[in-house]
């Protein structure tokens, strides 16, 4: 099972997007776990994640988290602002899957 970690300021604003992504993953019969955590907690969760997606509001953390994740071989990227704002769980899921390939 692959684990997709979404990261935002408090771990709350991504919860709706996580639900949309889970629904889409179920439709596709994908074996993935999708969780949301706050940027303050990401370091403790990083080892168990296969990919980390940052909410646009914490994109300033991209360089730091990329540096932390590089030795672990974990890709990190910022979620497209439009996909985030419109809660396009399908597109965000596609991005995560592409990053894990």
Legacy VTK file of the C-alpha trace (Angstrom):
# vtk DataFile Version 3.0
C-alpha trace
ASCII
DATASET POLYDATA
POINTS 101 float
0.000 0.000 0.000
1.285 3.443 -0.958
0.901 6.344 1.468
0.130 9.861 0.245
0.684 12.624 2.777
-0.951 16.027 2.343
0.517 18.827 4.387
-1.054 22.157 5.297
-0.767 24.801 7.985
-2.782 22.970 10.646
-3.718 19.678 8.989
-7.333 20.787 8.764
-7.759 22.624 5.468
-6.732 19.574 3.486
-9.227 17.251 5.159
-11.923 17.857 2.530
-9.425 17.276 -0.254
-8.280 14.056 1.437
-11.884 12.829 1.457
-12.285 13.618 -2.258
-9.014 11.816 -3.016
-10.082 8.767 -0.979
-13.382 8.629 -2.844
-11.554 8.753 -6.175
-9.050 6.101 -5.054
-11.930 3.811 -4.068
-13.578 4.308 -7.491
-10.299 3.289 -9.127
-9.724 0.390 -6.698
-6.322 1.811 -5.742
-4.518 0.492 -2.691
-3.452 3.844 -1.204
-3.627 5.492 2.183
-4.176 9.256 2.146
-3.610 11.368 5.244
-3.376 15.057 6.132
-0.924 16.426 8.676
0.187 19.861 9.759
3.499 21.202 8.517
4.686 21.203 12.141
4.202 17.411 12.335
5.476 16.417 8.901
8.991 15.465 10.007
7.701 12.655 12.222
5.408 11.374 9.456
7.863 11.710 6.580
9.502 8.277 6.925
6.168 6.490 6.450
5.013 8.554 3.438
5.674 7.587 -0.172
4.895 11.087 -1.453
4.241 14.452 0.202
1.981 17.108 -1.310
1.934 20.582 0.180
-1.104 22.810 0.247
-0.490 26.099 -1.586
-0.609 28.002 1.711
2.571 26.227 2.901
4.485 26.221 -0.376
7.193 28.268 1.378
8.139 24.967 3.111
8.939 23.222 -0.204
12.717 23.734 -0.095
13.036 22.647 3.547
10.854 19.562 3.154
12.511 18.607 -0.130
15.865 18.716 1.644
14.569 16.556 4.493
12.930 14.052 2.167
15.756 13.699 -0.383
17.831 11.237 1.691
14.674 9.151 2.152
13.848 9.220 -1.559
10.448 10.786 -0.929
9.154 13.186 -3.585
7.636 16.477 -2.407
5.575 18.929 -4.476
3.057 21.734 -4.085
-0.561 21.038 -5.015
-1.793 23.127 -7.929
-3.656 26.104 -6.456
-6.631 25.709 -8.797
-6.966 21.968 -8.075
-6.695 22.694 -4.349
-9.217 25.527 -4.414
-11.764 23.542 -6.427
-11.129 20.360 -4.423
-10.222 18.316 -7.513
-9.327 15.138 -5.662
-9.006 13.260 -8.950
-6.302 15.580 -10.265
-4.390 15.715 -6.995
-4.514 11.911 -6.801
-3.192 11.713 -10.372
-0.301 14.005 -9.410
0.585 11.844 -6.403
0.455 8.649 -8.467
2.661 10.193 -11.167
5.199 11.225 -8.519
5.378 7.691 -7.126
5.886 6.078 -10.542
LINES 1 102
101 0 1 2 3 4 5 6 7 8 9 10 11 12 13 14 15 16 17 18 19 20 21 22 23 24 25 26 27 28 29 30 31 32 33 34 35 36 37 38 39 40 41 42 43 44 45 46 47 48 49 50 51 52 53 54 55 56 57 58 59 60 61 62 63 64 65 66 67 68 69 70 71 72 73 74 75 76 77 78 79 80 81 82 83 84 85 86 87 88 89 90 91 92 93 94 95 96 97 98 99 100
